[in-house]
Amino acid sequence: MRILVVEDEPRIAADIRAGLERASYAVDVTHDGDTAWFKGETEDYDAIVLDLGLPRLDGLSVIRRLRGAGVATPILILTARDGWREKVEGIDAGADDYLTKPFQMEELLARLRAITRRATGHASAIVKAGPLEVDTRARSATVDGQALTLSVLEYRLLTYLLLHRGRTLSQGELLEHIHSGDSDRDTNALEALVARLRRKLGFPLIETRRGHGYCIPDEPA
């Protein structure tokens, strides 16, 4: 899953990026509100982590512009302000949750998991399909109780397909969501990644919809 981090303090931005990448997310970082608004409107993210105190365009304005443009990407706001008014303003502007600085990385990850689950209609951190069970909190997967050893890209791909179960996802959409903005996106590499993941799963879960993309059906074989 791909996250946009918007934070004007370089050290904090670097810490958040490192924490998210350790948790198997693809991460893009920007440091001002104008760029955040542009990227949030023109690129496809699974969530945005957004500081309120930004140069060039403040965080509340970024949220209002994105929501006004019909962008429904889940937004977690970060604020150094502990007053309730700023939090209420952020939620009313269209944010999905907030976190007050300073914060623990585990809390940010938990809140991020929650808003991305809600956006895809999943209430639990455990996502299942037939004998497959993925724990998005522990970032682990099992088939019939046996642990799978997955690379970061394999985990991102499997999780994205599961969270959008029943939808046929194009190669372009999958590449957009499993890679950060500065990564090479190669359809041949994606096909090889799907093939490796299928071998590791050991049962027919991921279907190819020729000419359209890939899908985990609502009722796997």
ChimeraX commands (.cxc) that place a marker at each C-alpha (Angstrom):
marker #1 position 0.00,0.00,0.00 radius 0.5
marker #1 position 1.21,3.47,-0.90 radius 0.5
marker #1 position 1.22,6.39,1.56 radius 0.5
marker #1 position 1.86,10.11,1.04 radius 0.5
marker #1 position 3.59,11.74,4.02 radius 0.5
marker #1 position 3.34,15.55,4.19 radius 0.5
marker #1 position 5.63,17.00,6.88 radius 0.5
marker #1 position 7.76,20.15,6.70 radius 0.5
marker #1 position 10.23,19.09,9.40 radius 0.5
marker #1 position 12.82,16.92,7.56 radius 0.5
marker #1 position 13.82,14.86,10.61 radius 0.5
marker #1 position 10.22,14.00,11.50 radius 0.5
marker #1 position 9.43,13.23,7.85 radius 0.5
marker #1 position 12.45,10.91,7.64 radius 0.5
marker #1 position 11.46,9.13,10.86 radius 0.5
marker #1 position 7.90,8.60,9.65 radius 0.5
marker #1 position 9.11,7.36,6.28 radius 0.5
marker #1 position 11.50,4.88,7.90 radius 0.5
marker #1 position 8.79,3.59,10.24 radius 0.5
marker #1 position 6.28,3.15,7.43 radius 0.5
marker #1 position 8.81,1.40,5.19 radius 0.5
marker #1 position 9.66,-0.98,8.04 radius 0.5
marker #1 position 5.94,-1.74,8.16 radius 0.5
marker #1 position 6.04,-2.66,4.43 radius 0.5
marker #1 position 4.41,0.49,3.04 radius 0.5
marker #1 position 5.53,2.26,-0.13 radius 0.5
marker #1 position 6.10,5.89,0.85 radius 0.5
marker #1 position 6.28,9.25,-0.91 radius 0.5
marker #1 position 7.26,12.35,1.08 radius 0.5
marker #1 position 6.64,16.03,0.43 radius 0.5
marker #1 position 7.25,19.06,2.63 radius 0.5
marker #1 position 4.74,21.75,1.63 radius 0.5
marker #1 position 1.01,22.11,1.18 radius 0.5
marker #1 position 1.00,23.10,-2.50 radius 0.5
marker #1 position 2.87,19.95,-3.53 radius 0.5
marker #1 position 0.71,17.83,-1.20 radius 0.5
marker #1 position -2.45,19.17,-2.84 radius 0.5
marker #1 position -1.08,18.49,-6.34 radius 0.5
marker #1 position 0.15,14.96,-5.54 radius 0.5
marker #1 position -2.95,14.06,-3.57 radius 0.5
marker #1 position -5.20,15.11,-6.45 radius 0.5
marker #1 position -3.19,13.64,-9.34 radius 0.5
marker #1 position -1.76,10.43,-7.84 radius 0.5
marker #1 position -3.46,7.43,-6.29 radius 0.5
marker #1 position -2.62,6.86,-2.61 radius 0.5
marker #1 position -4.09,4.50,-0.04 radius 0.5
marker #1 position -3.74,7.14,2.69 radius 0.5
marker #1 position -2.22,10.55,3.40 radius 0.5
marker #1 position -0.39,11.43,6.64 radius 0.5
marker #1 position -0.68,15.22,6.77 radius 0.5
marker #1 position 0.86,17.78,9.12 radius 0.5
marker #1 position -1.38,20.80,9.70 radius 0.5
marker #1 position 1.38,23.41,10.01 radius 0.5
marker #1 position 2.75,23.51,6.46 radius 0.5
marker #1 position 4.41,26.21,4.34 radius 0.5
marker #1 position 2.78,27.60,1.15 radius 0.5
marker #1 position -0.62,26.03,1.95 radius 0.5
marker #1 position -1.76,24.94,5.41 radius 0.5
marker #1 position -2.97,21.41,6.09 radius 0.5
marker #1 position -6.63,22.33,6.60 radius 0.5
marker #1 position -6.69,24.03,3.19 radius 0.5
marker #1 position -5.09,20.94,1.62 radius 0.5
marker #1 position -7.85,18.76,3.08 radius 0.5
marker #1 position -10.64,21.11,1.97 radius 0.5
marker #1 position -9.26,21.32,-1.58 radius 0.5
marker #1 position -8.83,17.56,-1.90 radius 0.5
marker #1 position -12.31,16.83,-0.58 radius 0.5
marker #1 position -13.74,19.60,-2.75 radius 0.5
marker #1 position -12.15,17.90,-5.77 radius 0.5
marker #1 position -13.78,14.60,-4.83 radius 0.5
marker #1 position -10.60,12.92,-3.55 radius 0.5
marker #1 position -11.70,10.35,-0.96 radius 0.5
marker #1 position -8.23,9.12,0.10 radius 0.5
marker #1 position -8.17,8.53,3.89 radius 0.5
marker #1 position -6.31,11.33,5.71 radius 0.5
marker #1 position -4.58,11.12,9.08 radius 0.5
marker #1 position -3.67,14.59,10.34 radius 0.5
marker #1 position -0.67,15.33,12.54 radius 0.5
marker #1 position -0.76,18.38,14.75 radius 0.5
marker #1 position 1.53,19.94,17.35 radius 0.5
marker #1 position -1.53,21.78,18.67 radius 0.5
marker #1 position -3.19,20.03,21.57 radius 0.5
marker #1 position -6.32,22.16,21.54 radius 0.5
marker #1 position -9.62,20.49,20.66 radius 0.5
marker #1 position -10.59,23.22,18.17 radius 0.5
marker #1 position -7.85,22.31,15.67 radius 0.5
marker #1 position -8.77,18.63,15.89 radius 0.5
marker #1 position -12.47,19.37,15.33 radius 0.5
marker #1 position -11.61,21.65,12.39 radius 0.5
marker #1 position -9.50,18.89,10.85 radius 0.5
marker #1 position -12.22,16.27,11.15 radius 0.5
marker #1 position -14.88,18.71,9.90 radius 0.5
marker #1 position -12.67,19.57,6.91 radius 0.5
marker #1 position -12.70,15.90,5.91 radius 0.5
marker #1 position -9.84,14.19,7.77 radius 0.5
marker #1 position -10.48,10.65,9.01 radius 0.5
marker #1 position -8.41,10.76,12.19 radius 0.5
marker #1 position -5.76,12.82,13.98 radius 0.5
marker #1 position -2.63,12.30,16.03 radius 0.5
marker #1 position -1.00,14.86,18.32 radius 0.5
marker #1 position 2.77,15.33,18.30 radius 0.5
marker #1 position 4.85,13.90,19.83 radius 0.5
marker #1 position 3.55,10.40,19.10 radius 0.5
marker #1 position 4.74,6.80,19.11 radius 0.5
marker #1 position 5.25,5.22,15.71 radius 0.5
marker #1 position 3.15,2.20,16.71 radius 0.5
marker #1 position 0.18,4.47,17.37 radius 0.5
marker #1 position 0.55,6.12,13.97 radius 0.5
marker #1 position 0.69,2.68,12.33 radius 0.5
marker #1 position -2.39,1.50,14.25 radius 0.5
marker #1 position -4.41,4.57,13.25 radius 0.5
marker #1 position -3.24,4.24,9.65 radius 0.5
marker #1 position -4.29,0.58,9.56 radius 0.5
marker #1 position -7.69,1.54,10.96 radius 0.5
marker #1 position -8.48,4.29,8.42 radius 0.5
marker #1 position -7.30,2.21,5.46 radius 0.5
marker #1 position -9.36,-0.78,6.65 radius 0.5
marker #1 position -12.46,1.38,7.03 radius 0.5
marker #1 position -11.94,2.81,3.55 radius 0.5
marker #1 position -12.04,-0.69,2.06 radius 0.5
marker #1 position -14.86,-1.99,4.26 radius 0.5
marker #1 position -12.81,-4.16,6.63 radius 0.5
marker #1 position -13.37,-3.91,10.38 radius 0.5
marker #1 position -10.71,-6.39,11.51 radius 0.5
marker #1 position -6.93,-6.45,11.21 radius 0.5
marker #1 position -7.28,-10.08,10.08 radius 0.5
marker #1 position -8.23,-10.52,6.42 radius 0.5
marker #1 position -9.14,-14.01,5.16 radius 0.5
marker #1 position -9.74,-15.70,1.82 radius 0.5
marker #1 position -10.24,-19.47,1.86 radius 0.5
marker #1 position -7.28,-21.05,3.72 radius 0.5
marker #1 position -5.32,-17.78,3.55 radius 0.5
marker #1 position -5.18,-15.47,6.58 radius 0.5
marker #1 position -3.29,-12.17,6.59 radius 0.5
marker #1 position -2.71,-10.26,9.83 radius 0.5
marker #1 position -2.21,-6.64,8.76 radius 0.5
marker #1 position -1.15,-5.71,12.29 radius 0.5
marker #1 position 1.63,-8.30,12.49 radius 0.5
marker #1 position 2.29,-8.14,8.72 radius 0.5
marker #1 position 2.16,-11.91,8.51 radius 0.5
marker #1 position 0.35,-14.45,6.35 radius 0.5
marker #1 position -0.55,-18.11,6.76 radius 0.5
marker #1 position -2.15,-20.78,4.57 radius 0.5
marker #1 position -3.90,-23.53,6.55 radius 0.5
marker #1 position -2.01,-22.26,9.59 radius 0.5
marker #1 position 1.40,-22.56,7.93 radius 0.5
marker #1 position 3.43,-19.34,7.84 radius 0.5
marker #1 position 4.33,-17.85,4.47 radius 0.5
marker #1 position 7.65,-16.12,3.89 radius 0.5
marker #1 position 6.87,-13.10,1.73 radius 0.5
marker #1 position 9.05,-10.32,0.38 radius 0.5
marker #1 position 7.94,-6.74,0.99 radius 0.5
marker #1 position 6.55,-6.43,-2.55 radius 0.5
marker #1 position 4.77,-9.80,-2.32 radius 0.5
marker #1 position 3.16,-8.71,0.96 radius 0.5
marker #1 position 2.08,-5.34,-0.48 radius 0.5
marker #1 position 0.58,-7.00,-3.55 radius 0.5
marker #1 position -1.25,-9.69,-1.59 radius 0.5
marker #1 position -2.64,-7.22,0.93 radius 0.5
marker #1 position -3.83,-4.79,-1.74 radius 0.5
marker #1 position -5.58,-7.57,-3.67 radius 0.5
marker #1 position -7.21,-8.86,-0.48 radius 0.5
marker #1 position -8.41,-5.46,0.72 radius 0.5
marker #1 position -9.99,-4.93,-2.72 radius 0.5
marker #1 position -11.35,-8.44,-3.01 radius 0.5
marker #1 position -13.96,-8.91,-5.71 radius 0.5
marker #1 position -12.56,-6.09,-7.87 radius 0.5
marker #1 position -10.49,-6.63,-11.00 radius 0.5
marker #1 position -7.37,-4.50,-10.51 radius 0.5
marker #1 position -5.41,-3.34,-13.53 radius 0.5
marker #1 position -1.65,-3.75,-13.74 radius 0.5
marker #1 position -1.35,0.05,-13.66 radius 0.5
marker #1 position -3.33,0.34,-10.43 radius 0.5
marker #1 position -1.36,-2.44,-8.76 radius 0.5
marker #1 position 1.98,-0.92,-9.78 radius 0.5
marker #1 position 0.78,2.47,-8.50 radius 0.5
marker #1 position -0.04,1.06,-5.07 radius 0.5
marker #1 position 2.88,-1.27,-4.38 radius 0.5
marker #1 position 5.68,1.11,-5.45 radius 0.5
marker #1 position 6.67,4.55,-4.23 radius 0.5
marker #1 position 6.80,7.41,-6.72 radius 0.5
marker #1 position 10.53,7.12,-7.45 radius 0.5
marker #1 position 10.45,3.37,-8.22 radius 0.5
marker #1 position 10.52,1.73,-11.64 radius 0.5
marker #1 position 7.14,0.27,-12.58 radius 0.5
marker #1 position 7.47,-2.62,-14.98 radius 0.5
marker #1 position 4.51,-4.77,-16.02 radius 0.5
marker #1 position 6.81,-7.73,-16.73 radius 0.5
marker #1 position 8.16,-7.49,-13.20 radius 0.5
marker #1 position 4.58,-7.41,-11.88 radius 0.5
marker #1 position 3.71,-10.57,-13.80 radius 0.5
marker #1 position 6.77,-12.29,-12.32 radius 0.5
marker #1 position 5.76,-11.06,-8.85 radius 0.5
marker #1 position 2.25,-12.49,-9.25 radius 0.5
marker #1 position 3.72,-15.82,-10.42 radius 0.5
marker #1 position 6.00,-16.03,-7.35 radius 0.5
marker #1 position 3.13,-15.17,-5.04 radius 0.5
marker #1 position 0.91,-17.84,-6.59 radius 0.5
marker #1 position 3.61,-20.47,-6.08 radius 0.5
marker #1 position 4.00,-19.52,-2.43 radius 0.5
marker #1 position 0.24,-19.57,-1.80 radius 0.5
marker #1 position -0.02,-23.04,-3.29 radius 0.5
marker #1 position -3.72,-22.81,-4.16 radius 0.5
marker #1 position -5.65,-20.95,-6.91 radius 0.5
marker #1 position -6.47,-17.63,-5.25 radius 0.5
marker #1 position -5.35,-14.88,-7.65 radius 0.5
marker #1 position -7.22,-14.94,-10.95 radius 0.5
marker #1 position -6.02,-13.36,-14.19 radius 0.5
marker #1 position -8.71,-11.42,-16.01 radius 0.5
marker #1 position -7.10,-11.33,-19.42 radius 0.5
marker #1 position -6.83,-7.84,-20.81 radius 0.5
marker #1 position -8.05,-6.33,-17.53 radius 0.5
marker #1 position -5.78,-7.36,-14.65 radius 0.5
marker #1 position -5.91,-9.53,-11.55 radius 0.5
marker #1 position -8.56,-10.36,-8.99 radius 0.5
marker #1 position -9.12,-12.28,-5.78 radius 0.5
marker #1 position -12.77,-13.28,-6.21 radius 0.5
marker #1 position -15.30,-13.06,-3.39 radius 0.5
marker #1 position -15.45,-16.86,-3.35 radius 0.5
marker #1 position -11.92,-18.23,-4.06 radius 0.5
marker #1 position -11.58,-21.64,-5.67 radius 0.5
marker link #1:1,2 radius 0.2
marker link #1:2,3 radius 0.2
marker link #1:3,4 radius 0.2
marker link #1:4,5 radius 0.2
marker link #1:5,6 radius 0.2
marker link #1:6,7 radius 0.2
marker link #1:7,8 radius 0.2
marker link #1:8,9 radius 0.2
marker link #1:9,10 radius 0.2
marker link #1:10,11 radius 0.2
marker link #1:11,12 radius 0.2
marker link #1:12,13 radius 0.2
marker link #1:13,14 radius 0.2
marker link #1:14,15 radius 0.2
marker link #1:15,16 radius 0.2
marker link #1:16,17 radius 0.2
marker link #1:17,18 radius 0.2
marker link #1:18,19 radius 0.2
marker link #1:19,20 radius 0.2
marker link #1:20,21 radius 0.2
marker link #1:21,22 radius 0.2
marker link #1:22,23 radius 0.2
marker link #1:23,24 radius 0.2
marker link #1:24,25 radius 0.2
marker link #1:25,26 radius 0.2
marker link #1:26,27 radius 0.2
marker link #1:27,28 radius 0.2
marker link #1:28,29 radius 0.2
marker link #1:29,30 radius 0.2
marker link #1:30,31 radius 0.2
marker link #1:31,32 radius 0.2
marker link #1:32,33 radius 0.2
marker link #1:33,34 radius 0.2
marker link #1:34,35 radius 0.2
marker link #1:35,36 radius 0.2
marker link #1:36,37 radius 0.2
marker link #1:37,38 radius 0.2
marker link #1:38,39 radius 0.2
marker link #1:39,40 radius 0.2
marker link #1:40,41 radius 0.2
marker link #1:41,42 radius 0.2
marker link #1:42,43 radius 0.2
marker link #1:43,44 radius 0.2
marker link #1:44,45 radius 0.2
marker link #1:45,46 radius 0.2
marker link #1:46,47 radius 0.2
marker link #1:47,48 radius 0.2
marker link #1:48,49 radius 0.2
marker link #1:49,50 radius 0.2
marker link #1:50,51 radius 0.2
marker link #1:51,52 radius 0.2
marker link #1:52,53 radius 0.2
marker link #1:53,54 radius 0.2
marker link #1:54,55 radius 0.2
marker link #1:55,56 radius 0.2
marker link #1:56,57 radius 0.2
marker link #1:57,58 radius 0.2
marker link #1:58,59 radius 0.2
marker link #1:59,60 radius 0.2
marker link #1:60,61 radius 0.2
marker link #1:61,62 radius 0.2
marker link #1:62,63 radius 0.2
marker link #1:63,64 radius 0.2
marker link #1:64,65 radius 0.2
marker link #1:65,66 radius 0.2
marker link #1:66,67 radius 0.2
marker link #1:67,68 radius 0.2
marker link #1:68,69 radius 0.2
marker link #1:69,70 radius 0.2
marker link #1:70,71 radius 0.2
marker link #1:71,72 radius 0.2
marker link #1:72,73 radius 0.2
marker link #1:73,74 radius 0.2
marker link #1:74,75 radius 0.2
marker link #1:75,76 radius 0.2
marker link #1:76,77 radius 0.2
marker link #1:77,78 radius 0.2
marker link #1:78,79 radius 0.2
marker link #1:79,80 radius 0.2
marker link #1:80,81 radius 0.2
marker link #1:81,82 radius 0.2
marker link #1:82,83 radius 0.2
marker link #1:83,84 radius 0.2
marker link #1:84,85 radius 0.2
marker link #1:85,86 radius 0.2
marker link #1:86,87 radius 0.2
marker link #1:87,88 radius 0.2
marker link #1:88,89 radius 0.2
marker link #1:89,90 radius 0.2
marker link #1:90,91 radius 0.2
marker link #1:91,92 radius 0.2
marker link #1:92,93 radius 0.2
marker link #1:93,94 radius 0.2
marker link #1:94,95 radius 0.2
marker link #1:95,96 radius 0.2
marker link #1:96,97 radius 0.2
marker link #1:97,98 radius 0.2
marker link #1:98,99 radius 0.2
marker link #1:99,100 radius 0.2
marker link #1:100,101 radius 0.2
marker link #1:101,102 radius 0.2
marker link #1:102,103 radius 0.2
marker link #1:103,104 radius 0.2
marker link #1:104,105 radius 0.2
marker link #1:105,106 radius 0.2
marker link #1:106,107 radius 0.2
marker link #1:107,108 radius 0.2
marker link #1:108,109 radius 0.2
marker link #1:109,110 radius 0.2
marker link #1:110,111 radius 0.2
marker link #1:111,112 radius 0.2
marker link #1:112,113 radius 0.2
marker link #1:113,114 radius 0.2
marker link #1:114,115 radius 0.2
marker link #1:115,116 radius 0.2
marker link #1:116,117 radius 0.2
marker link #1:117,118 radius 0.2
marker link #1:118,119 radius 0.2
marker link #1:119,120 radius 0.2
marker link #1:120,121 radius 0.2
marker link #1:121,122 radius 0.2
marker link #1:122,123 radius 0.2
marker link #1:123,124 radius 0.2
marker link #1:124,125 radius 0.2
marker link #1:125,126 radius 0.2
marker link #1:126,127 radius 0.2
marker link #1:127,128 radius 0.2
marker link #1:128,129 radius 0.2
marker link #1:129,130 radius 0.2
marker link #1:130,131 radius 0.2
marker link #1:131,132 radius 0.2
marker link #1:132,133 radius 0.2
marker link #1:133,134 radius 0.2
marker link #1:134,135 radius 0.2
marker link #1:135,136 radius 0.2
marker link #1:136,137 radius 0.2
marker link #1:137,138 radius 0.2
marker link #1:138,139 radius 0.2
marker link #1:139,140 radius 0.2
marker link #1:140,141 radius 0.2
marker link #1:141,142 radius 0.2
marker link #1:142,143 radius 0.2
marker link #1:143,144 radius 0.2
marker link #1:144,145 radius 0.2
marker link #1:145,146 radius 0.2
marker link #1:146,147 radius 0.2
marker link #1:147,148 radius 0.2
marker link #1:148,149 radius 0.2
marker link #1:149,150 radius 0.2
marker link #1:150,151 radius 0.2
marker link #1:151,152 radius 0.2
marker link #1:152,153 radius 0.2
marker link #1:153,154 radius 0.2
marker link #1:154,155 radius 0.2
marker link #1:155,156 radius 0.2
marker link #1:156,157 radius 0.2
marker link #1:157,158 radius 0.2
marker link #1:158,159 radius 0.2
marker link #1:159,160 radius 0.2
marker link #1:160,161 radius 0.2
marker link #1:161,162 radius 0.2
marker link #1:162,163 radius 0.2
marker link #1:163,164 radius 0.2
marker link #1:164,165 radius 0.2
marker link #1:165,166 radius 0.2
marker link #1:166,167 radius 0.2
marker link #1:167,168 radius 0.2
marker link #1:168,169 radius 0.2
marker link #1:169,170 radius 0.2
marker link #1:170,171 radius 0.2
marker link #1:171,172 radius 0.2
marker link #1:172,173 radius 0.2
marker link #1:173,174 radius 0.2
marker link #1:174,175 radius 0.2
marker link #1:175,176 radius 0.2
marker link #1:176,177 radius 0.2
marker link #1:177,178 radius 0.2
marker link #1:178,179 radius 0.2
marker link #1:179,180 radius 0.2
marker link #1:180,181 radius 0.2
marker link #1:181,182 radius 0.2
marker link #1:182,183 radius 0.2
marker link #1:183,184 radius 0.2
marker link #1:184,185 radius 0.2
marker link #1:185,186 radius 0.2
marker link #1:186,187 radius 0.2
marker link #1:187,188 radius 0.2
marker link #1:188,189 radius 0.2
marker link #1:189,190 radius 0.2
marker link #1:190,191 radius 0.2
marker link #1:191,192 radius 0.2
marker link #1:192,193 radius 0.2
marker link #1:193,194 radius 0.2
marker link #1:194,195 radius 0.2
marker link #1:195,196 radius 0.2
marker link #1:196,197 radius 0.2
marker link #1:197,198 radius 0.2
marker link #1:198,199 radius 0.2
marker link #1:199,200 radius 0.2
marker link #1:200,201 radius 0.2
marker link #1:201,202 radius 0.2
marker link #1:202,203 radius 0.2
marker link #1:203,204 radius 0.2
marker link #1:204,205 radius 0.2
marker link #1:205,206 radius 0.2
marker link #1:206,207 radius 0.2
marker link #1:207,208 radius 0.2
marker link #1:208,209 radius 0.2
marker link #1:209,210 radius 0.2
marker link #1:210,211 radius 0.2
marker link #1:211,212 radius 0.2
marker link #1:212,213 radius 0.2
marker link #1:213,214 radius 0.2
marker link #1:214,215 radius 0.2
marker link #1:215,216 radius 0.2
marker link #1:216,217 radius 0.2
marker link #1:217,218 radius 0.2
marker link #1:218,219 radius 0.2
marker link #1:219,220 radius 0.2
marker link #1:220,221 radius 0.2
view
